[in-house]
């Protein structure tokens, strides 16, 4: 689930997030994914759940392993079940994102 506009505006919104996320350096250093606790805390506060949201996890729209930013603009609330499903997909398909380029 991605919070934000719906319909055609939603597609443009998602495209903009992907563009921003893939236009900046990744969250990878020396082969390890680096997560910012401050960024997650900022996201929680911005969305009105400073202590977390029961049944949900903070997810990166563009995964860190795929080059996504570890910034609130690239975060969303996701159910635990959706998070586990997305994690499986990411492990299998993130290599496909590494060759992504904007034209």
MDTraj code that builds the backbone (N, CA, C; nanometers):
import mdtraj as md
import numpy as np

residues = "UNK UNK UNK UNK UNK UNK UNK UNK UNK UNK UNK UNK UNK UNK UNK UNK UNK UNK UNK UNK UNK UNK UNK UNK UNK UNK UNK UNK UNK UNK UNK UNK UNK UNK UNK UNK UNK UNK UNK UNK UNK UNK UNK UNK UNK UNK UNK UNK UNK UNK UNK UNK UNK UNK UNK UNK UNK UNK UNK UNK UNK UNK UNK UNK UNK UNK UNK UNK UNK UNK UNK UNK UNK UNK UNK UNK UNK UNK UNK UNK UNK UNK UNK UNK UNK UNK UNK UNK UNK UNK UNK UNK UNK UNK UNK UNK UNK UNK UNK UNK UNK UNK UNK".split()
xyz = np.array([
    [0.0839, -0.1156, 0.0000],
    [0.0000, 0.0000, 0.0000],
    [0.0891, 0.1228, 0.0000],
    [0.0643, 0.2151, -0.0895],
    [0.1392, 0.3393, -0.0962],
    [0.0427, 0.4530, -0.0671],
    [0.0778, 0.5361, 0.0321],
    [-0.0066, 0.6495, 0.0644],
    [0.0231, 0.7618, -0.0331],
    [-0.0774, 0.8360, -0.0699],
    [-0.0598, 0.9475, -0.1611],
    [-0.1783, 0.9572, -0.2544],
    [-0.1617, 1.0266, -0.3648],
    [-0.2712, 1.0458, -0.4596],
    [-0.3185, 0.9146, -0.5205],
    [-0.4328, 0.9201, -0.5871],
    [-0.4846, 0.8003, -0.6525],
    [-0.4912, 0.8213, -0.8032],
    [-0.5155, 0.7140, -0.8767],
    [-0.5326, 0.7205, -1.0221],
    [-0.4077, 0.7648, -1.0942],
    [-0.4281, 0.8468, -1.1981],
    [-0.3173, 0.8914, -1.2820],
    [-0.2167, 0.9743, -1.2018],
    [-0.2671, 1.0566, -1.1092],
    [-0.1759, 1.1350, -1.0251],
    [-0.0888, 1.0427, -0.9411],
    [-0.1462, 0.9310, -0.8970],
    [-0.0702, 0.8346, -0.8167],
    [0.0457, 0.7787, -0.8985],
    [0.0215, 0.7456, -1.0264],
    [0.1281, 0.6923, -1.1116],
    [0.2404, 0.7937, -1.1272],
    [0.2055, 0.9204, -1.1449],
    [0.3075, 1.0243, -1.1574],
    [0.3831, 1.0409, -1.0259],
    [0.3104, 1.0287, -0.9151],
    [0.3704, 1.0407, -0.7826],
    [0.4701, 0.9289, -0.7600],
    [0.4320, 0.8063, -0.7942],
    [0.5214, 0.6914, -0.7779],
    [0.6435, 0.7076, -0.8678],
    [0.6228, 0.7515, -0.9906],
    [0.7337, 0.7740, -1.0827],
    [0.8304, 0.8769, -1.0257],
    [0.7764, 0.9836, -0.9666],
    [0.8617, 1.0878, -0.9085],
    [0.9437, 1.0320, -0.7928],
    [0.8818, 0.9498, -0.7091],
    [0.9546, 0.8899, -0.5966],
    [1.0653, 0.7989, -0.6477],
    [1.0324, 0.7167, -0.7472],
    [1.1342, 0.6276, -0.8028],
    [1.2489, 0.7071, -0.8629],
    [1.2150, 0.8155, -0.9341],
    [1.3179, 0.8989, -0.9944],
    [1.4103, 0.9556, -0.8873],
    [1.3510, 1.0126, -0.7820],
    [1.4330, 1.0692, -0.6741],
    [1.5180, 0.9635, -0.6067],
    [1.4560, 0.8499, -0.5801],
    [1.5271, 0.7437, -0.5090],
    [1.6433, 0.6885, -0.5897],
    [1.6260, 0.6790, -0.7201],
    [1.7311, 0.6206, -0.8037],
    [1.8308, 0.7234, -0.8546],
    [1.8063, 0.8523, -0.8251],
    [1.8948, 0.9580, -0.8726],
    [2.0053, 0.9920, -0.7739],
    [1.9992, 0.9352, -0.6557],
    [2.0949, 0.9671, -0.5519],
    [2.1713, 0.8424, -0.5104],
    [2.2815, 0.8607, -0.4374],
    [2.3595, 0.7446, -0.3934],
    [2.2748, 0.6462, -0.3136],
    [2.3132, 0.5216, -0.3201],
    [2.2376, 0.4162, -0.2525],
    [2.2682, 0.4110, -0.1044],
    [2.1951, 0.3269, -0.0360],
    [2.2187, 0.3043, 0.1059],
    [2.3203, 0.1935, 0.1279],
    [2.4033, 0.1645, 0.0292],
    [2.5005, 0.0562, 0.0406],
    [2.6398, 0.1108, 0.0676],
    [2.7092, 0.0493, 0.1615],
    [2.8490, 0.0829, 0.1847],
    [2.9233, -0.0462, 0.2113],
    [3.0176, -0.0761, 0.1301],
    [3.0973, -0.1962, 0.1508],
    [3.0146, -0.3241, 0.1484],
    [2.9073, -0.3262, 0.0710],
    [2.8263, -0.4456, 0.0599],
    [2.7196, -0.4601, 0.1673],
    [2.7172, -0.3700, 0.2642],
    [2.6178, -0.3763, 0.3705],
    [2.5155, -0.2647, 0.3523],
    [2.3901, -0.2956, 0.3826],
    [2.2857, -0.1950, 0.3748],
    [2.2854, -0.1159, 0.5048],
    [2.2898, 0.0153, 0.4920],
    [2.2918, 0.1030, 0.6079],
    [2.1544, 0.1665, 0.6225],
    [2.0907, 0.1474, 0.7385],
    [1.9601, 0.2072, 0.7650],
    [1.9763, 0.3198, 0.8652],
    [1.9051, 0.4270, 0.8405],
    [1.9097, 0.5420, 0.9295],
    [1.7928, 0.5378, 1.0277],
    [1.8249, 0.5218, 1.1548],
    [1.7188, 0.5235, 1.2569],
    [1.6514, 0.6597, 1.2604],
    [1.7297, 0.7644, 1.2364],
    [1.6740, 0.9008, 1.2378],
    [1.5722, 0.9181, 1.1252],
    [1.5993, 0.8609, 1.0076],
    [1.5066, 0.8729, 0.8947],
    [1.3769, 0.7984, 0.9240],
    [1.3879, 0.6788, 0.9815],
    [1.2680, 0.6012, 1.0163],
    [1.1888, 0.6754, 1.1229],
    [1.2585, 0.7305, 1.2224],
    [1.1905, 0.8062, 1.3282],
    [1.1188, 0.9273, 1.2688],
    [1.1843, 0.9977, 1.1761],
    [1.1225, 1.1143, 1.1108],
    [0.9978, 1.0728, 1.0336],
    [1.0057, 0.9600, 0.9627],
    [0.8896, 0.9099, 0.8879],
    [0.7738, 0.8802, 0.9828],
    [0.8021, 0.8138, 1.0931],
    [0.6969, 0.7798, 1.1894],
    [0.6295, 0.9059, 1.2431],
    [0.7089, 1.0054, 1.2754],
    [0.6536, 1.1308, 1.3269],
    [0.5712, 1.2010, 1.2190],
    [0.6235, 1.2073, 1.0958],
    [0.5531, 1.2740, 0.9857],
    [0.4186, 1.2104, 0.9566],
    [0.4091, 1.0802, 0.9763],
    [0.2843, 1.0099, 0.9443],
    [0.1908, 0.9984, 1.0645],
    [0.2304, 1.0546, 1.1780],
    [0.1434, 1.0565, 1.2944],
    [0.1488, 0.9328, 1.3829],
    [0.2504, 0.8493, 1.3642],
    [0.2667, 0.7283, 1.4459],
    [0.4081, 0.7245, 1.5032],
    [0.4403, 0.8163, 1.5952],
    [0.5777, 0.8248, 1.6458],
    [0.6267, 0.6996, 1.7183],
    [0.5344, 0.6168, 1.7662],
    [0.5742, 0.4948, 1.8375],
    [0.5473, 0.3693, 1.7555],
    [0.5256, 0.3862, 1.6259],
    [0.4966, 0.2723, 1.5398],
    [0.3468, 0.2552, 1.5197],
    [0.3145, 0.1645, 1.4314],
    [0.1756, 0.1401, 1.3954],
    [0.1498, -0.0095, 1.4101],
    [0.0638, -0.0507, 1.5038],
    [0.0403, -0.1932, 1.5274],
    [0.0001, -0.2680, 1.3997],
    [0.0705, -0.3795, 1.3725],
    [0.0406, -0.4609, 1.2555],
    [0.1087, -0.4142, 1.1286],
    [0.1886, -0.3075, 1.1385],
    [0.2551, -0.2513, 1.0210],
    [0.4052, -0.2400, 1.0448],
    [0.4790, -0.2342, 0.9351],
    [0.6229, -0.2102, 0.9388],
    [0.6538, -0.0940, 0.8451],
    [0.7665, -0.0290, 0.8685],
    [0.8115, 0.0769, 0.7782],
    [0.8833, 0.0088, 0.6622],
    [0.8389, 0.0401, 0.5412],
    [0.8937, -0.0213, 0.4210],
    [0.9531, 0.0864, 0.3316],
    [1.0560, 0.0510, 0.2592],
    [1.1138, 0.1410, 0.1591],
    [1.0474, 0.1105, 0.0250],
    [0.9861, 0.2105, -0.0371],
    [0.9175, 0.1918, -0.1649],
    [1.0157, 0.1336, -0.2656],
    [1.1278, 0.2007, -0.2854],
    [1.2378, 0.1447, -0.3644],
    [1.3339, 0.0870, -0.2615],
    [1.3490, -0.0437, -0.2579],
    [1.4309, -0.1076, -0.1542],
    [1.5738, -0.0535, -0.1488],
    [1.6279, -0.0478, -0.0283],
    [1.7667, -0.0039, -0.0126],
    [1.8606, -0.0916, -0.0943],
    [1.8337, -0.2210, -0.0954],
    [1.9180, -0.3145, -0.1699],
    [1.9110, -0.2916, -0.3203],
    [1.8072, -0.2208, -0.3637],
    [1.7901, -0.1918, -0.5063],
    [1.8317, -0.0490, -0.5395],
    [1.8925, 0.0196, -0.4429],
    [1.9389, 0.1556, -0.4685],
    [1.8488, 0.2651, -0.4165],
    [1.7461, 0.2297, -0.3397],
    [1.6546, 0.3300, -0.2867],
    [1.7163, 0.4120, -0.1744],
    [1.6616, 0.5303, -0.1559],
    [1.7077, 0.6193, -0.0505],
    [1.6537, 0.5771, 0.0850],
    [1.7328, 0.5997, 0.1873],
    [1.6867, 0.5759, 0.3232],
    [1.6406, 0.7093, 0.3799],
    [1.5357, 0.7630, 0.3168],
    [1.4779, 0.8919, 0.3542],
    [1.3268, 0.8761, 0.3614],
    [1.2598, 0.9579, 0.4444],
    [1.1143, 0.9455, 0.4583],
    [1.0373, 0.9485, 0.3269],
    [1.0856, 1.0200, 0.2263],
    [1.0138, 1.0257, 0.0987],
    [1.0064, 0.8885, 0.0311],
    [1.0958, 0.7981, 0.0679],
    [1.0987, 0.6643, 0.0097],
    [1.0428, 0.5596, 0.1070],
    [0.9652, 0.6029, 0.2060],
    [0.9105, 0.5104, 0.3056],
    [0.7586, 0.5103, 0.3024],
    [0.7037, 0.3965, 0.3427],
    [0.5590, 0.3810, 0.3514],
    [0.5279, 0.2813, 0.4624],
    [0.4048, 0.2857, 0.5125],
    [0.3589, 0.1840, 0.6066],
    [0.3112, 0.0648, 0.5261],
    [0.3467, -0.0533, 0.5693],
    [0.3071, -0.1749, 0.5007],
    [0.2703, -0.2793, 0.6057],
    [0.1655, -0.3575, 0.5771],
    [0.1295, -0.4609, 0.6739],
    [0.2449, -0.5604, 0.6854],
    [0.2498, -0.6293, 0.7976],
    [0.3568, -0.7276, 0.8182],
    [0.3532, -0.8330, 0.7086],
    [0.2334, -0.8793, 0.6719],
    [0.2200, -0.9807, 0.5666],
    [0.2723, -0.9273, 0.4331],
    [0.2297, -0.8045, 0.3954],
    [0.2777, -0.7458, 0.2694],
    [0.4291, -0.7284, 0.2726],
    [0.4822, -0.6907, 0.3902],
    [0.6264, -0.6715, 0.4042],
    [0.7042, -0.7991, 0.3786],
    [0.6545, -0.9102, 0.4333],
    [0.7222, -1.0388, 0.4113],
    [0.7177, -1.0787, 0.2645],
    [0.6025, -1.0561, 0.1994],
    [0.5903, -1.0889, 0.0572],
    [0.6839, -1.0032, -0.0268],
    [0.6899, -0.8731, 0.0048],
    [0.7759, -0.7835, -0.0716],
    [0.9229, -0.8185, -0.0495],
    [0.9584, -0.8542, 0.0743],
    [1.0976, -0.8935, 0.1030],
    [1.1403, -1.0117, 0.0167],
    [1.0528, -1.1098, 0.0019],
    [1.0840, -1.2260, -0.0830],
    [1.1045, -1.1830, -0.2274],
    [1.0158, -1.0963, -0.2760],
    [1.0263, -1.0479, -0.4141],
    [1.1571, -0.9717, -0.4333],
    [1.1904, -0.8853, -0.3364],
    [1.3118, -0.8041, -0.3471],
    [1.4367, -0.8912, -0.3531],
    [1.4425, -0.9927, -0.2689],
    [1.5606, -1.0806, -0.2694],
    [1.5798, -1.1468, -0.4049],
    [1.4686, -1.1767, -0.4695],
    [1.4744, -1.2448, -0.5981],
    [1.4988, -1.1487, -0.7145],
    [1.4444, -1.0284, -0.7066],
    [1.4419, -0.9404, -0.8235],
    [1.5243, -0.8128, -0.8157],
    [1.5899, -0.7851, -0.7056],
    [1.6633, -0.6593, -0.6956],
    [1.7749, -0.6461, -0.7978],
    [1.8287, -0.7542, -0.8429],
    [1.9329, -0.7470, -0.9461],
    [1.8786, -0.6786, -1.0709],
    [1.7492, -0.6956, -1.0979],
    [1.6883, -0.6309, -1.2141],
    [1.6904, -0.4790, -1.2012],
    [1.6796, -0.4255, -1.0792],
    [1.6780, -0.2816, -1.0573],
    [1.8156, -0.2204, -1.0787],
    [1.9211, -0.2978, -1.0588],
    [2.0556, -0.2406, -1.0678],
    [2.0882, -0.1915, -1.2081],
    [2.0210, -0.2460, -1.3077],
    [2.0478, -0.2019, -1.4456],
    [1.9482, -0.0973, -1.4924],
    [1.8599, -0.0501, -1.4018],
    [1.7596, 0.0489, -1.4383],
    [1.8239, 0.1834, -1.4660],
    [1.7863, 0.2468, -1.5764],
    [1.8345, 0.3823, -1.6060],
    [1.7169, 0.4675, -1.6515],
    [1.7263, 0.5975, -1.6236],
    [1.6238, 0.6913, -1.6669],
    [1.6630, 0.7480, -1.8024],
    [1.5662, 0.7660, -1.8896],
    [1.5927, 0.8221, -2.0233],
    [1.5215, 0.9521, -2.0411],
])
top = md.Topology()
chain = top.add_chain()
for i, resn in enumerate(residues, 1):
    res = top.add_residue(resn, chain, resSeq=i)
    for name in ("N", "CA", "C"):
        top.add_atom(name, md.element.get_by_symbol(name[0]), res)
traj = md.Trajectory(xyz[None], top)
